[in-house]
Amino acid sequence: MTQKILVATDGSDTARKAVDMAADMAAAFDAKLTVLHVLMHGREAEEMDRLAEAEHLVRHTAEKTMPKLDDMPGSMTDLFRLTQSTDETARVVSALGDRLAQDAADRAESRGAKDVSVRVLPGDYAETILDSAKDIGADMIVMGSRGLGGLKGLLLGSVSHKVNQHANCTVVTVR
């Protein structure tokens, strides 16, 4: 029986679908649900814009990391242009990750999941998901499928493919 579910989220549409499915399963099985966000290393600000759904997360992230700003940036791209050091950039990425994970946890709770916890960790996406699943003793990993496409996908492989190949538990990939 499924008792511990790990759901990975990056704020994308398929990740939201994965959170919904994981929350529904956690509610049905009365299972513990852990929401994991792996911090977005090496991503362009434009990619973060797409994942961040823009305005409310931009505002939250800017207020948390740069509270003395006079003018609120309109996008993640604008916010990253305002960062003046790698430490400041890291704080922005961390604040965004915390918010994405907490929003996913709130969404899961609103769908009936009762025992929800949050993890926000740095690292390689697939390895961090696999390590977290092992750490919590997950019976199931739920994640969205977002293929890299084309040659890049063939060379690097997708995160969901790597997790599917190496997990020691059931993996549900949501499209």
Secondary structure by P-SEA (a helix, b strand, c coil): cccbbbbbbcccaaaaaaaaaaaaaaaaacbbbbbbbcccccccaaaaaaaaccaaaaaaaaaacccccccccccaaaaaaacccaaaaaaaaaaaaaaaaaaaaaaaaaacccbbbbbbbbccaaaaaaaaaaaacccbbbbbbbbcccccccccccaaaaaaaccccbbbbcc
